[in-house]
Amino acid sequence: MKLSPATLLVLTMFGSFVVVLGALVIILRPASKSTRPKTVQTQTTKAKRDSIVTGQTAQPAGPEITQVRAEEKKSAPEPPQKTVSEFRSYETGRQAYREIQQMRKDMARQKSDLEKRLKSQIAQQKKKIAQMARWCEPLEPGEAVLLLEKLDDETIASVLRRMKREKALPIAALLKRLGREKAIAIQ
């Protein structure tokens, strides 16, 4: 199956749109909310806050509080989970951003390659049409019609436009008799 350059360009642009859209969905999805279990540290912090509000001094009332404070001193404070997840999402976001930038560069390169190929094919087609017009001018109208009859209407119209008017008119008349009025009407 041979696709035209314009079709390839449209398919490439659609594919790149899907890739970019997928990357954006991955990057911008909402983060999952994790609930942090109550720890000894948060309970003692709450007790300190309560004592400040009530005006009491934070003195140990029993062996339970002393044990909690001893555990506080032994365990080093851990960074909150939210900060770690934010760091991970930041790194993931940076990586996704780099991937998107690379995809943009690849798409720009592909687009320029497709444009170059399209321009070269258009130039080749114009060259062939001009060559066909040069070949048909010295021929008799019947011989020229035999050559042009195999072409599509748009190409025939392009060839006739490139020929001298006095050579193109008899060929157009024969094409009309053969039922190829569309080729003449395109002019």
Backbone as JSON Lines, residues from 0, in Angstrom:
{"i":0,"aa":"M","n":[0.85,-1.17,0.0],"ca":[0.0,0.0,0.0],"c":[0.89,1.23,0.0]}
{"i":1,"aa":"K","n":[0.73,2.06,-1.02],"ca":[1.55,3.25,-1.14],"c":[0.73,4.46,-0.72]}
{"i":2,"aa":"L","n":[1.26,5.2,0.25],"ca":[0.55,6.38,0.76],"c":[1.17,7.64,0.17]}
{"i":3,"aa":"S","n":[0.35,8.62,-0.03],"ca":[0.85,9.89,-0.54],"c":[1.62,10.62,0.57]}
{"i":4,"aa":"P","n":[2.51,11.52,0.19],"ca":[3.28,12.25,1.21],"c":[2.39,13.06,2.16]}
{"i":5,"aa":"A","n":[1.31,13.6,1.63],"ca":[0.41,14.37,2.49],"c":[-0.24,13.45,3.53]}
{"i":6,"aa":"T","n":[-0.62,12.24,3.13],"ca":[-1.2,11.28,4.06],"c":[-0.19,10.89,5.12]}
{"i":7,"aa":"L","n":[1.05,10.66,4.71],"ca":[2.1,10.32,5.67],"c":[2.32,11.44,6.67]}
{"i":8,"aa":"L","n":[2.27,12.67,6.19],"ca":[2.45,13.82,7.07],"c":[1.33,13.89,8.1]}
{"i":9,"aa":"V","n":[0.09,13.7,7.65],"ca":[-1.05,13.74,8.55],"c":[-0.96,12.61,9.58]}
{"i":10,"aa":"L","n":[-0.6,11.4,9.12],"ca":[-0.48,10.27,10.04],"c":[0.63,10.5,11.06]}
{"i":11,"aa":"T","n":[1.73,11.06,10.63],"ca":[2.84,11.34,11.55],"c":[2.42,12.38,12.57]}
{"i":12,"aa":"M","n":[1.73,13.42,12.13],"ca":[1.3,14.46,13.06],"c":[0.28,13.9,14.06]}
{"i":13,"aa":"F","n":[-0.64,13.03,13.6],"ca":[-1.62,12.43,14.49],"c":[-0.92,11.54,15.51]}
{"i":14,"aa":"G","n":[0.04,10.74,15.06],"ca":[0.78,9.87,15.97],"c":[1.55,10.66,17.01]}
{"i":15,"aa":"S","n":[2.17,11.74,16.59],"ca":[2.92,12.55,17.55],"c":[1.97,13.22,18.54]}
{"i":16,"aa":"F","n":[0.78,13.6,18.1],"ca":[-0.21,14.18,19.0],"c":[-0.6,13.16,20.06]}
{"i":17,"aa":"V","n":[-0.79,11.92,19.66],"ca":[-1.17,10.87,20.61],"c":[-0.06,10.65,21.63]}
{"i":18,"aa":"V","n":[1.2,10.66,21.19],"ca":[2.33,10.47,22.09],"c":[2.4,11.62,23.1]}
{"i":19,"aa":"V","n":[2.29,12.84,22.63],"ca":[2.36,14.0,23.52],"c":[1.18,13.99,24.49]}
{"i":20,"aa":"L","n":[0.01,13.67,24.02],"ca":[-1.16,13.62,24.88],"c":[-0.99,12.55,25.96]}
{"i":21,"aa":"G","n":[-0.47,11.39,25.59],"ca":[-0.22,10.34,26.57],"c":[0.79,10.76,27.62]}
{"i":22,"aa":"A","n":[1.84,11.44,27.18],"ca":[2.86,11.91,28.12],"c":[2.25,12.93,29.09]}
{"i":23,"aa":"L","n":[1.41,13.81,28.59],"ca":[0.78,14.81,29.45],"c":[-0.16,14.16,30.46]}
{"i":24,"aa":"V","n":[-0.87,13.13,30.05],"ca":[-1.76,12.42,30.97],"c":[-0.94,11.78,32.08]}
{"i":25,"aa":"I","n":[0.19,11.19,31.73],"ca":[1.04,10.56,32.74],"c":[1.6,11.6,33.7]}
{"i":26,"aa":"I","n":[2.04,12.72,33.16],"ca":[2.65,13.75,34.0],"c":[1.63,14.41,34.92]}
{"i":27,"aa":"L","n":[0.46,14.71,34.41],"ca":[-0.51,15.51,35.15],"c":[-1.55,14.71,35.91]}
{"i":28,"aa":"R","n":[-1.37,13.39,36.05],"ca":[-2.35,12.61,36.81],"c":[-2.25,12.98,38.28]}
{"i":29,"aa":"P","n":[-3.36,12.95,38.99],"ca":[-3.33,13.34,40.4],"c":[-2.56,12.32,41.22]}
{"i":30,"aa":"A","n":[-1.81,12.82,42.2],"ca":[-1.03,11.94,43.06],"c":[-1.97,11.24,44.05]}
{"i":31,"aa":"S","n":[-1.65,10.01,44.4],"ca":[-2.49,9.28,45.35],"c":[-2.27,9.85,46.74]}
{"i":32,"aa":"K","n":[-3.36,9.95,47.48],"ca":[-3.28,10.5,48.83],"c":[-3.04,9.35,49.8]}
{"i":33,"aa":"S","n":[-1.93,9.41,50.48],"ca":[-1.64,8.37,51.46],"c":[-1.81,8.97,52.85]}
{"i":34,"aa":"T","n":[-2.46,8.23,53.71],"ca":[-2.64,8.71,55.07],"c":[-1.49,8.2,55.91]}
{"i":35,"aa":"R","n":[-0.93,9.09,56.68],"ca":[0.21,8.75,57.52],"c":[-0.31,8.24,58.85]}
{"i":36,"aa":"P","n":[0.15,7.07,59.29],"ca":[-0.34,6.57,60.58],"c":[0.18,7.43,61.71]}
{"i":37,"aa":"K","n":[-0.62,7.5,62.75],"ca":[-0.19,8.29,63.9],"c":[1.0,7.6,64.56]}
{"i":38,"aa":"T","n":[2.0,8.37,64.79],"ca":[3.19,7.83,65.43],"c":[3.3,8.38,66.84]}
{"i":39,"aa":"V","n":[4.27,7.9,67.53],"ca":[4.51,8.37,68.89],"c":[4.86,9.85,68.85]}
{"i":40,"aa":"Q","n":[5.61,10.23,67.84],"ca":[6.04,11.62,67.75],"c":[4.85,12.56,67.58]}
{"i":41,"aa":"T","n":[3.9,12.22,66.75],"ca":[2.75,13.1,66.55],"c":[1.88,13.16,67.79]}
{"i":42,"aa":"Q","n":[1.8,12.06,68.55],"ca":[1.01,12.07,69.78],"c":[1.64,12.97,70.83]}
{"i":43,"aa":"T","n":[2.98,12.93,70.96],"ca":[3.64,13.77,71.95],"c":[3.58,15.24,71.54]}
{"i":44,"aa":"T","n":[3.65,15.5,70.21],"ca":[3.54,16.88,69.75],"c":[2.16,17.43,70.1]}
{"i":45,"aa":"K","n":[1.13,16.59,69.97],"ca":[-0.22,17.01,70.3],"c":[-0.34,17.26,71.81]}
{"i":46,"aa":"A","n":[0.32,16.43,72.62],"ca":[0.29,16.61,74.08],"c":[0.96,17.92,74.47]}
{"i":47,"aa":"K","n":[2.07,18.25,73.8],"ca":[2.76,19.51,74.09],"c":[1.87,20.69,73.74]}
{"i":48,"aa":"R","n":[1.19,20.6,72.59],"ca":[0.3,21.67,72.16],"c":[-0.84,21.87,73.17]}
{"i":49,"aa":"D","n":[-1.39,20.77,73.62],"ca":[-2.48,20.84,74.6],"c":[-2.01,21.48,75.9]}
{"i":50,"aa":"S","n":[-0.81,21.15,76.33],"ca":[-0.3,21.7,77.58],"c":[-0.02,23.2,77.45]}
{"i":51,"aa":"I","n":[0.39,23.64,76.27],"ca":[0.63,25.06,76.05],"c":[-0.68,25.83,76.08]}
{"i":52,"aa":"V","n":[-1.72,25.25,75.47],"ca":[-3.02,25.9,75.42],"c":[-3.63,26.01,76.82]}
{"i":53,"aa":"T","n":[-3.5,24.98,77.61],"ca":[-4.1,24.98,78.95],"c":[-3.25,25.71,79.97]}
{"i":54,"aa":"G","n":[-2.02,26.03,79.63],"ca":[-1.15,26.76,80.53],"c":[-0.39,25.87,81.48]}
{"i":55,"aa":"Q","n":[-0.48,24.58,81.33],"ca":[0.26,23.68,82.19],"c":[1.67,23.52,81.66]}
{"i":56,"aa":"T","n":[2.58,23.17,82.56],"ca":[3.94,22.9,82.13],"c":[4.02,21.46,81.7]}
{"i":57,"aa":"A","n":[4.86,21.21,80.75],"ca":[5.0,19.85,80.23],"c":[5.91,19.05,81.14]}
{"i":58,"aa":"Q","n":[5.34,18.56,82.25],"ca":[6.11,17.72,83.17],"c":[5.58,16.31,83.07]}
{"i":59,"aa":"P","n":[6.47,15.38,83.19],"ca":[6.0,14.0,83.09],"c":[5.02,13.66,84.2]}
{"i":60,"aa":"A","n":[3.89,13.13,83.82],"ca":[2.86,12.8,84.79],"c":[2.96,11.33,85.19]}
{"i":61,"aa":"G","n":[3.63,10.58,84.42],"ca":[3.73,9.17,84.76],"c":[4.8,8.49,83.93]}
{"i":62,"aa":"P","n":[4.96,7.19,84.12],"ca":[6.0,6.44,83.4],"c":[5.72,6.37,81.9]}
{"i":63,"aa":"E","n":[4.46,6.49,81.47],"ca":[4.14,6.39,80.04],"c":[4.78,7.55,79.26]}
{"i":64,"aa":"I","n":[4.66,8.75,79.78],"ca":[5.2,9.91,79.08],"c":[6.71,9.86,79.08]}
{"i":65,"aa":"T","n":[7.32,9.41,80.16],"ca":[8.77,9.3,80.2],"c":[9.24,8.31,79.15]}
{"i":66,"aa":"Q","n":[8.54,7.23,78.99],"ca":[8.91,6.23,78.0],"c":[8.77,6.81,76.59]}
{"i":67,"aa":"V","n":[7.74,7.58,76.34],"ca":[7.54,8.19,75.02],"c":[8.68,9.15,74.72]}
{"i":68,"aa":"R","n":[9.1,9.96,75.71],"ca":[10.19,10.91,75.48],"c":[11.51,10.2,75.26]}
{"i":69,"aa":"A","n":[11.73,9.1,75.92],"ca":[12.95,8.32,75.7],"c":[12.97,7.78,74.28]}
{"i":70,"aa":"E","n":[11.83,7.33,73.8],"ca":[11.75,6.84,72.42],"c":[11.97,7.98,71.43]}
{"i":71,"aa":"E","n":[11.5,9.17,71.78],"ca":[11.72,10.33,70.91],"c":[13.2,10.61,70.74]}
{"i":72,"aa":"K","n":[13.93,10.54,71.85],"ca":[15.36,10.83,71.79],"c":[16.12,9.78,71.01]}
{"i":73,"aa":"K","n":[15.69,8.52,71.13],"ca":[16.38,7.43,70.43],"c":[16.15,7.49,68.93]}
{"i":74,"aa":"S","n":[14.94,7.72,68.53],"ca":[14.64,7.71,67.09],"c":[14.88,9.1,66.49]}
{"i":75,"aa":"A","n":[15.64,9.1,65.4],"ca":[15.89,10.36,64.7],"c":[14.64,10.71,63.9]}
{"i":76,"aa":"P","n":[14.34,11.99,63.79],"ca":[13.14,12.36,63.03],"c":[13.3,12.01,61.55]}
{"i":77,"aa":"E","n":[12.29,11.34,61.02],"ca":[12.31,10.94,59.61],"c":[11.65,12.04,58.78]}
{"i":78,"aa":"P","n":[12.11,12.18,57.54],"ca":[11.46,13.18,56.7],"c":[10.03,12.73,56.39]}
{"i":79,"aa":"P","n":[9.14,13.66,56.31],"ca":[7.75,13.29,56.02],"c":[7.66,12.59,54.66]}
{"i":80,"aa":"Q","n":[6.71,11.65,54.57],"ca":[6.53,10.89,53.33],"c":[6.15,11.79,52.16]}
{"i":81,"aa":"K","n":[5.46,12.84,52.44],"ca":[5.01,13.73,51.37],"c":[6.2,14.34,50.64]}
{"i":82,"aa":"T","n":[7.23,14.7,51.36],"ca":[8.41,15.31,50.75],"c":[9.09,14.31,49.83]}
{"i":83,"aa":"V","n":[9.19,13.06,50.26],"ca":[9.82,12.03,49.44],"c":[9.02,11.8,48.17]}
{"i":84,"aa":"S","n":[7.69,11.72,48.32],"ca":[6.87,11.5,47.13],"c":[6.92,12.7,46.2]}
{"i":85,"aa":"E","n":[6.99,13.9,46.79],"ca":[7.13,15.09,45.95],"c":[8.43,15.05,45.19]}
{"i":86,"aa":"F","n":[9.5,14.6,45.84],"ca":[10.79,14.49,45.17],"c":[10.71,13.48,44.03]}
{"i":87,"aa":"R","n":[10.06,12.35,44.29],"ca":[9.93,11.33,43.24],"c":[9.12,11.86,42.07]}
{"i":88,"aa":"S","n":[8.02,12.55,42.39],"ca":[7.2,13.08,41.29],"c":[7.95,14.18,40.55]}
{"i":89,"aa":"Y","n":[8.78,14.94,41.27],"ca":[9.6,15.97,40.61],"c":[10.59,15.32,39.64]}
{"i":90,"aa":"E","n":[11.25,14.25,40.09],"ca":[12.2,13.55,39.21],"c":[11.47,12.92,38.03]}
{"i":91,"aa":"T","n":[10.31,12.34,38.29],"ca":[9.52,11.75,37.21],"c":[9.09,12.83,36.23]}
{"i":92,"aa":"G","n":[8.7,13.98,36.76],"ca":[8.3,15.1,35.9],"c":[9.45,15.59,35.06]}
{"i":93,"aa":"R","n":[10.63,15.68,35.66],"ca":[11.81,16.12,34.9],"c":[12.13,15.14,33.79]}
{"i":94,"aa":"Q","n":[12.05,13.85,34.11],"ca":[12.34,12.83,33.11],"c":[11.31,12.89,31.98]}
{"i":95,"aa":"A","n":[10.05,13.03,32.34],"ca":[9.01,13.12,31.32],"c":[9.2,14.37,30.47]}
{"i":96,"aa":"Y","n":[9.59,15.48,31.1],"ca":[9.83,16.72,30.36],"c":[10.96,16.51,29.35]}
{"i":97,"aa":"R","n":[12.04,15.83,29.78],"ca":[13.15,15.56,28.85],"c":[12.69,14.67,27.7]}
{"i":98,"aa":"E","n":[11.86,13.68,28.02],"ca":[11.36,12.79,26.97],"c":[10.48,13.56,25.99]}
{"i":99,"aa":"I","n":[9.66,14.46,26.51],"ca":[8.8,15.27,25.63],"c":[9.65,16.16,24.74]}
{"i":100,"aa":"Q","n":[10.69,16.76,25.31],"ca":[11.58,17.61,24.52],"c":[12.25,16.79,23.42]}
{"i":101,"aa":"Q","n":[12.67,15.57,23.75],"ca":[13.3,14.7,22.75],"c":[12.29,14.33,21.66]}
{"i":102,"aa":"M","n":[11.04,14.05,22.06],"ca":[10.01,13.72,21.08],"c":[9.74,14.92,20.17]}
{"i":103,"aa":"R","n":[9.74,16.12,20.74],"ca":[9.52,17.31,19.91],"c":[10.63,17.47,18.89]}
{"i":104,"aa":"K","n":[11.86,17.23,19.3],"ca":[12.98,17.32,18.36],"c":[12.84,16.27,17.27]}
{"i":105,"aa":"D","n":[12.46,15.04,17.66],"ca":[12.27,13.98,16.68],"c":[11.15,14.32,15.7]}
{"i":106,"aa":"M","n":[10.05,14.87,16.24],"ca":[8.93,15.24,15.36],"c":[9.33,16.36,14.41]}
{"i":107,"aa":"A","n":[10.08,17.33,14.89],"ca":[10.53,18.42,14.02],"c":[11.44,17.87,12.92]}
{"i":108,"aa":"R","n":[12.31,16.94,13.3],"ca":[13.2,16.33,12.3],"c":[12.39,15.54,11.27]}
{"i":109,"aa":"Q","n":[11.41,14.76,11.74],"ca":[10.56,14.0,10.83],"c":[9.75,14.92,9.92]}
{"i":110,"aa":"K","n":[9.26,16.0,10.49],"ca":[8.47,16.95,9.7],"c":[9.32,17.57,8.6]}
{"i":111,"aa":"S","n":[10.54,17.97,8.93],"ca":[11.41,18.56,7.91],"c":[11.78,17.53,6.85]}
{"i":112,"aa":"D","n":[12.0,16.27,7.26],"ca":[12.3,15.23,6.29],"c":[11.12,15.01,5.34]}
{"i":113,"aa":"L","n":[9.91,14.97,5.91],"ca":[8.72,14.78,5.08],"c":[8.51,15.96,4.12]}
{"i":114,"aa":"E","n":[8.76,17.16,4.62],"ca":[8.61,18.34,3.75],"c":[9.62,18.3,2.61]}
{"i":115,"aa":"K","n":[10.86,17.89,2.9],"ca":[11.87,17.78,1.85],"c":[11.46,16.74,0.82]}
{"i":116,"aa":"R","n":[10.97,15.59,1.3],"ca":[10.54,14.53,0.37],"c":[9.37,15.0,-0.47]}
{"i":117,"aa":"L","n":[8.43,15.7,0.15],"ca":[7.26,16.21,-0.58],"c":[7.67,17.21,-1.64]}
{"i":118,"aa":"K","n":[8.56,18.13,-1.28],"ca":[9.03,19.12,-2.25],"c":[9.77,18.47,-3.41]}
{"i":119,"aa":"S","n":[10.59,17.47,-3.11],"ca":[11.33,16.8,-4.19],"c":[10.37,16.03,-5.1]}
{"i":120,"aa":"Q","n":[9.33,15.39,-4.52],"ca":[8.38,14.67,-5.35],"c":[7.56,15.63,-6.22]}
{"i":121,"aa":"I","n":[7.2,16.79,-5.66],"ca":[6.46,17.78,-6.45],"c":[7.34,18.29,-7.59]}
{"i":122,"aa":"A","n":[8.61,18.54,-7.3],"ca":[9.54,19.0,-8.34],"c":[9.69,17.94,-9.42]}
{"i":123,"aa":"Q","n":[9.79,16.66,-9.02],"ca":[9.9,15.58,-10.01],"c":[8.64,15.49,-10.87]}
{"i":124,"aa":"Q","n":[7.48,15.65,-10.24],"ca":[6.23,15.59,-10.99],"c":[6.14,16.74,-12.0]}
{"i":125,"aa":"K","n":[6.54,17.95,-11.58],"ca":[6.53,19.08,-12.51],"c":[7.49,18.85,-13.66]}
{"i":126,"aa":"K","n":[8.63,18.27,-13.36],"ca":[9.63,17.98,-14.39],"c":[9.07,16.97,-15.39]}
{"i":127,"aa":"K","n":[8.39,15.94,-14.91],"ca":[7.81,14.93,-15.79],"c":[6.69,15.51,-16.65]}
{"i":128,"aa":"I","n":[5.89,16.4,-16.07],"ca":[4.81,17.04,-16.84],"c":[5.4,17.9,-17.95]}
{"i":129,"aa":"A","n":[6.44,18.66,-17.62],"ca":[7.08,19.49,-18.64],"c":[7.68,18.62,-19.75]}
{"i":130,"aa":"Q","n":[8.28,17.5,-19.35],"ca":[8.86,16.59,-20.34],"c":[7.77,15.98,-21.23]}
{"i":131,"aa":"M","n":[6.64,15.61,-20.61],"ca":[5.53,15.05,-21.39],"c":[4.99,16.09,-22.37]}
{"i":132,"aa":"A","n":[4.91,17.35,-21.95],"ca":[4.44,18.42,-22.85],"c":[5.4,18.58,-24.03]}
{"i":133,"aa":"R","n":[6.7,18.52,-23.77],"ca":[7.68,18.62,-24.87],"c":[7.56,17.45,-25.83]}
{"i":134,"aa":"W","n":[7.27,16.25,-25.31],"ca":[7.13,15.08,-26.17],"c":[5.87,15.15,-27.03]}
{"i":135,"aa":"C","n":[4.78,15.69,-26.48],"ca":[3.5,15.71,-27.19],"c":[3.41,16.81,-28.25]}
{"i":136,"aa":"E","n":[4.14,17.9,-28.08],"ca":[4.04,19.01,-29.03],"c":[4.4,18.61,-30.47]}
{"i":137,"aa":"P","n":[5.48,17.9,-30.74],"ca":[5.79,17.58,-32.14],"c":[4.94,16.46,-32.73]}
{"i":138,"aa":"L","n":[4.21,15.72,-31.88],"ca":[3.41,14.6,-32.38],"c":[2.12,15.09,-33.01]}
{"i":139,"aa":"E","n":[1.54,14.21,-33.8],"ca":[0.21,14.46,-34.34],"c":[-0.79,14.4,-33.18]}
{"i":140,"aa":"P","n":[-1.92,15.11,-33.27],"ca":[-2.88,15.11,-32.17],"c":[-3.35,13.71,-31.76]}
{"i":141,"aa":"G","n":[-3.55,12.82,-32.72],"ca":[-3.99,11.45,-32.41],"c":[-2.94,10.69,-31.61]}
{"i":142,"aa":"E","n":[-1.67,10.84,-32.0],"ca":[-0.59,10.16,-31.28],"c":[-0.44,10.71,-29.86]}
{"i":143,"aa":"A","n":[-0.58,12.02,-29.74],"ca":[-0.48,12.65,-28.42],"c":[-1.62,12.19,-27.51]}
{"i":144,"aa":"V","n":[-2.83,12.04,-28.1],"ca":[-3.97,11.59,-27.31],"c":[-3.74,10.16,-26.82]}
{"i":145,"aa":"L","n":[-3.11,9.31,-27.65],"ca":[-2.82,7.94,-27.22],"c":[-1.9,7.93,-25.99]}
{"i":146,"aa":"L","n":[-0.95,8.86,-25.95],"ca":[-0.06,8.95,-24.79],"c":[-0.79,9.52,-23.56]}
{"i":147,"aa":"L","n":[-1.57,10.57,-23.78],"ca":[-2.22,11.27,-22.67],"c":[-3.43,10.52,-22.11]}
{"i":148,"aa":"E","n":[-4.02,9.66,-22.91],"ca":[-5.24,8.96,-22.53],"c":[-5.06,8.1,-21.27]}
{"i":149,"aa":"K","n":[-3.86,7.63,-21.05],"ca":[-3.58,6.75,-19.9],"c":[-3.43,7.52,-18.59]}
{"i":150,"aa":"L","n":[-3.29,8.85,-18.68],"ca":[-3.07,9.67,-17.49],"c":[-4.39,10.11,-16.87]}
{"i":151,"aa":"D","n":[-4.31,10.57,-15.62],"ca":[-5.51,11.09,-14.96],"c":[-5.82,12.5,-15.49]}
{"i":152,"aa":"D","n":[-7.03,12.97,-15.22],"ca":[-7.52,14.23,-15.78],"c":[-6.67,15.43,-15.35]}
{"i":153,"aa":"E","n":[-6.26,15.46,-14.1],"ca":[-5.49,16.6,-13.6],"c":[-4.12,16.68,-14.28]}
{"i":154,"aa":"T","n":[-3.49,15.53,-14.51],"ca":[-2.18,15.5,-15.16],"c":[-2.32,15.92,-16.63]}
{"i":155,"aa":"I","n":[-3.38,15.44,-17.27],"ca":[-3.62,15.83,-18.67],"c":[-3.78,17.34,-18.77]}
{"i":156,"aa":"A","n":[-4.56,17.92,-17.84],"ca":[-4.77,19.36,-17.85],"c":[-3.45,20.1,-17.65]}
{"i":157,"aa":"S","n":[-2.6,19.59,-16.8],"ca":[-1.29,20.22,-16.57],"c":[-0.42,20.16,-17.81]}
{"i":158,"aa":"V","n":[-0.44,19.02,-18.5],"ca":[0.35,18.87,-19.73],"c":[-0.16,19.83,-20.8]}
{"i":159,"aa":"L","n":[-1.48,19.91,-20.96],"ca":[-2.05,20.8,-21.98],"c":[-1.75,22.27,-21.67]}
{"i":160,"aa":"R","n":[-1.73,22.65,-20.41],"ca":[-1.39,24.02,-20.05],"c":[0.04,24.36,-20.41]}
{"i":161,"aa":"R","n":[0.94,23.39,-20.36],"ca":[2.35,23.63,-20.66],"c":[2.63,23.66,-22.17]}
{"i":162,"aa":"M","n":[1.71,23.14,-22.94],"ca":[1.92,23.1,-24.4],"c":[1.51,24.43,-25.03]}
{"i":163,"aa":"K","n":[1.98,24.66,-26.25],"ca":[1.56,25.84,-27.0],"c":[0.08,25.68,-27.33]}
{"i":164,"aa":"R","n":[-0.62,26.82,-27.34],"ca":[-2.07,26.8,-27.51],"c":[-2.48,26.15,-28.84]}
{"i":165,"aa":"E","n":[-1.78,26.48,-29.93],"ca":[-2.17,25.94,-31.24],"c":[-1.95,24.42,-31.32]}
{"i":166,"aa":"K","n":[-1.05,23.87,-30.49],"ca":[-0.83,22.41,-30.46],"c":[-1.81,21.73,-29.49]}
{"i":167,"aa":"A","n":[-2.19,22.43,-28.43],"ca":[-3.04,21.84,-27.4],"c":[-4.51,21.78,-27.81]}
{"i":168,"aa":"L","n":[-4.98,22.72,-28.63],"ca":[-6.4,22.75,-29.0],"c":[-6.85,21.51,-29.77]}
{"i":169,"aa":"P","n":[-6.12,21.04,-30.79],"ca":[-6.58,19.81,-31.48],"c":[-6.57,18.58,-30.55]}
{"i":170,"aa":"I","n":[-5.6,18.53,-29.66],"ca":[-5.53,17.4,-28.72],"c":[-6.73,17.46,-27.77]}
{"i":171,"aa":"A","n":[-7.08,18.67,-27.31],"ca":[-8.23,18.84,-26.42],"c":[-9.52,18.43,-27.13]}
{"i":172,"aa":"A","n":[-9.64,18.75,-28.42],"ca":[-10.84,18.38,-29.17],"c":[-10.98,16.86,-29.26]}
{"i":173,"aa":"L","n":[-9.86,16.17,-29.51],"ca":[-9.91,14.71,-29.57],"c":[-10.24,14.09,-28.2]}
{"i":174,"aa":"L","n":[-9.69,14.67,-27.15],"ca":[-9.99,14.17,-25.81],"c":[-11.47,14.35,-25.48]}
{"i":175,"aa":"K","n":[-12.06,15.45,-25.96],"ca":[-13.48,15.69,-25.73],"c":[-14.32,14.63,-26.43]}
{"i":176,"aa":"R","n":[-13.92,14.27,-27.65],"ca":[-14.64,13.24,-28.4],"c":[-14.55,11.88,-27.69]}
{"i":177,"aa":"L","n":[-13.44,11.64,-26.98],"ca":[-13.26,10.37,-26.27],"c":[-13.95,10.35,-24.9]}
{"i":178,"aa":"G","n":[-14.56,11.47,-24.54],"ca":[-15.29,11.53,-23.28],"c":[-14.43,11.96,-22.1]}
{"i":179,"aa":"R","n":[-13.35,12.63,-22.36],"ca":[-12.47,13.11,-21.29],"c":[-12.62,14.61,-21.1]}
{"i":180,"aa":"E","n":[-13.88,15.09,-21.03],"ca":[-14.16,16.52,-20.9],"c":[-13.63,17.08,-19.57]}
{"i":181,"aa":"K","n":[-13.57,16.26,-18.55],"ca":[-13.1,16.72,-17.25],"c":[-11.66,17.22,-17.33]}
{"i":182,"aa":"A","n":[-10.85,16.55,-18.15],"ca":[-9.45,16.96,-18.27],"c":[-9.35,18.34,-18.91]}
{"i":183,"aa":"I","n":[-10.26,18.61,-19.81],"ca":[-10.24,19.91,-20.5],"c":[-10.86,20.98,-19.6]}
{"i":184,"aa":"A","n":[-11.88,20.61,-18.83],"ca":[-12.57,21.57,-17.96],"c":[-11.69,22.04,-16.81]}
{"i":185,"aa":"I","n":[-10.69,21.25,-16.41],"ca":[-9.82,21.61,-15.29],"c":[-8.94,22.81,-15.66]}
{"i":186,"aa":"Q","n":[-8.69,22.97,-16.95],"ca":[-7.84,24.1,-17.36],"c":[-8.43,25.35,-16.87]}
